[in-house]
Amino acid sequence: MKKPVPGLFTANGTGRGQAAAVNQNGTLNGAENSAVRGEIVALFRTGEGQTEPLGVSGLLTASVRVPLQAAKVRFGGVDADVLCLGPAPGFAP
């Protein structure tokens, strides 16, 4: 099995710069609209590797598939809790 190579989607779609992140109140996160410590921030990633149950490339997500490899998130060197990890319903893996 190949080792996963995860990455975050970015706000400008180039793969560089500000992450595409949504604050707990539904607004886009950014320098002028940052989250308050303790709030939830949703990040969107790709390249999580194999899931359970197995995903099929090109087919829409019909059930919850959990990546076999855990995710770790850090903000400013501080570990964050990962509350949910999985595909967005209705999107192809």
C-alpha positions as a Markdown table, in Angstrom:
| # | Residue | x | y | z |
|---|---|---|---|---|
| 1 | Met | 0.0 | 0.0 | 0.0 |
| 2 | Lys | 1.3 | 3.4 | -0.9 |
| 3 | Lys | 1.9 | 5.9 | 1.9 |
| 4 | Pro | -0.7 | 8.7 | 1.8 |
| 5 | Val | 0.4 | 12.2 | 0.9 |
| 6 | Pro | -2.2 | 14.5 | 2.3 |
| 7 | Gly | -2.5 | 18.2 | 1.5 |
| 8 | Leu | -4.9 | 21.0 | 2.3 |
| 9 | Phe | -7.1 | 22.8 | -0.2 |
| 10 | Thr | -6.2 | 26.5 | -0.4 |
| 11 | Ala | -8.4 | 29.6 | -0.5 |
| 12 | Asn | -7.0 | 30.7 | -3.9 |
| 13 | Gly | -7.0 | 27.1 | -5.4 |
| 14 | Thr | -3.2 | 27.2 | -6.1 |
| 15 | Gly | -2.1 | 24.9 | -3.3 |
| 16 | Arg | -0.1 | 27.7 | -1.7 |
| 17 | Gly | -1.1 | 30.3 | 0.9 |
| 18 | Gln | -4.1 | 30.5 | 3.1 |
| 19 | Ala | -5.9 | 27.2 | 3.7 |
| 20 | Ala | -9.5 | 26.9 | 2.6 |
| 21 | Ala | -11.0 | 27.0 | 6.1 |
| 22 | Val | -14.4 | 27.8 | 7.4 |
| 23 | Asn | -15.0 | 29.1 | 10.9 |
| 24 | Gln | -17.5 | 27.7 | 13.3 |
| 25 | Asn | -19.9 | 30.6 | 12.4 |
| 26 | Gly | -19.8 | 29.6 | 8.7 |
| 27 | Thr | -17.5 | 32.5 | 7.6 |
| 28 | Leu | -14.3 | 32.0 | 5.7 |
| 29 | Asn | -11.3 | 32.0 | 7.9 |
| 30 | Gly | -8.5 | 34.5 | 7.1 |
| 31 | Ala | -6.1 | 37.1 | 8.5 |
| 32 | Glu | -9.0 | 39.6 | 8.9 |
| 33 | Asn | -11.4 | 36.9 | 10.1 |
| 34 | Ser | -9.6 | 34.4 | 12.3 |
| 35 | Ala | -11.3 | 31.9 | 14.6 |
| 36 | Val | -11.2 | 32.5 | 18.4 |
| 37 | Arg | -9.2 | 30.0 | 20.4 |
| 38 | Gly | -11.4 | 27.0 | 21.2 |
| 39 | Glu | -13.7 | 27.4 | 18.2 |
| 40 | Ile | -14.1 | 24.8 | 15.5 |
| 41 | Val | -12.5 | 25.4 | 12.1 |
| 42 | Ala | -13.2 | 23.1 | 9.2 |
| 43 | Leu | -10.3 | 22.3 | 6.9 |
| 44 | Phe | -10.5 | 20.4 | 3.6 |
| 45 | Arg | -7.9 | 17.9 | 2.7 |
| 46 | Thr | -7.0 | 15.5 | -0.1 |
| 47 | Gly | -4.7 | 12.5 | -0.3 |
| 48 | Glu | -5.8 | 10.7 | 2.8 |
| 49 | Gly | -5.0 | 7.3 | 1.4 |
| 50 | Gln | -7.1 | 4.1 | 1.7 |
| 51 | Thr | -10.3 | 4.1 | 3.7 |
| 52 | Glu | -12.6 | 1.7 | 5.5 |
| 53 | Pro | -14.7 | 0.6 | 3.8 |
| 54 | Leu | -12.6 | 0.8 | 0.6 |
| 55 | Gly | -13.3 | 3.7 | -1.7 |
| 56 | Val | -13.6 | 3.4 | -5.5 |
| 57 | Ser | -12.1 | 6.1 | -7.6 |
| 58 | Gly | -14.7 | 8.0 | -9.6 |
| 59 | Leu | -17.8 | 6.8 | -7.6 |
| 60 | Leu | -19.7 | 9.2 | -5.5 |
| 61 | Thr | -19.5 | 8.8 | -1.7 |
| 62 | Ala | -22.6 | 7.0 | -0.6 |
| 63 | Ser | -21.4 | 5.9 | 2.9 |
| 64 | Val | -19.1 | 7.2 | 5.6 |
| 65 | Arg | -15.5 | 6.1 | 4.8 |
| 66 | Val | -12.9 | 6.6 | 7.4 |
| 67 | Pro | -9.2 | 7.0 | 6.4 |
| 68 | Leu | -7.0 | 4.2 | 7.8 |
| 69 | Gln | -4.3 | 6.6 | 8.7 |
| 70 | Ala | -5.1 | 9.1 | 11.5 |
| 71 | Ala | -4.8 | 12.9 | 10.9 |
| 72 | Lys | -2.8 | 15.3 | 13.1 |
| 73 | Val | -3.4 | 19.0 | 13.0 |
| 74 | Arg | -1.2 | 21.7 | 14.7 |
| 75 | Phe | -1.8 | 25.4 | 14.8 |
| 76 | Gly | 1.2 | 27.5 | 15.8 |
| 77 | Gly | 2.9 | 24.4 | 17.2 |
| 78 | Val | 0.0 | 23.4 | 19.3 |
| 79 | Asp | -1.9 | 20.1 | 18.7 |
| 80 | Ala | -5.6 | 20.5 | 17.8 |
| 81 | Asp | -8.4 | 18.0 | 18.3 |
| 82 | Val | -9.6 | 16.3 | 15.1 |
| 83 | Leu | -13.3 | 16.0 | 15.6 |
| 84 | Cys | -14.3 | 14.6 | 12.2 |
| 85 | Leu | -12.3 | 13.0 | 9.4 |
| 86 | Gly | -13.8 | 11.7 | 6.3 |
| 87 | Pro | -15.1 | 12.5 | 2.8 |
| 88 | Ala | -17.7 | 15.0 | 1.9 |
| 89 | Pro | -21.0 | 13.2 | 1.0 |
| 90 | Gly | -21.8 | 13.3 | -2.7 |
| 91 | Phe | -18.2 | 13.9 | -3.8 |
| 92 | Ala | -16.0 | 11.4 | -5.8 |
| 93 | Pro | -13.0 | 10.1 | -3.9 |
